[in-house]
Amino acid sequence: IRTFFEPDSETGDFLIGLDETESNHLLKVLRLNKGDLVEALDGQGGIYFTEIYNLDRKKTQLKILDQKFVPRE
């Protein structure tokens, strides 16, 4: 499962914050739970392998487990 986030929305050393639209999609549409794995893309070549740390329909936090960068052409 993939989600997208703004690159400046990292909320801590190992956390990414998702906006209300993405948070609601994970919770209500995909019906994910705390601890589920999500691949988060920042639109700048960053791919973050994450785990749902805090799930809320207005603000979800993803814990970064690993990351890689794929250069854009």
CORMORA-V190036 format. One line per field, one symbol per residue. phi: phi as a letter, one per 20 degrees, with the letter a starting at -180 (. if undefined). psi: psi as a letter, one per 30 degrees, with the letter a starting at -180 (. if undefined). burial: b if it has 16 or more other ideal C-beta (glycine too) atoms within 10 Angstrom, else e. A space follows every 10 residues. Layout:
# CORMORA-V190036
phi=???
psi=???
burial=???
This chain:
# CORMORA-V190036
phi=.dbcbfgeef dafccdedff fffffffeee lecgnfeced ddmcneddec cfebdbfebd ddefeabbcd gee
psi=kklklkfggk gaegkkkkle eeeeeeeeef hllkflkkkk kgggfkkkjl kjekjkfejk kkkkelllkj kk.
burial=eebebeeebb eeeeebbbee ebbebbbeee ebeeeeebeb ebeeeeebeb ebbebeeeeb bbbbeeeeee eee
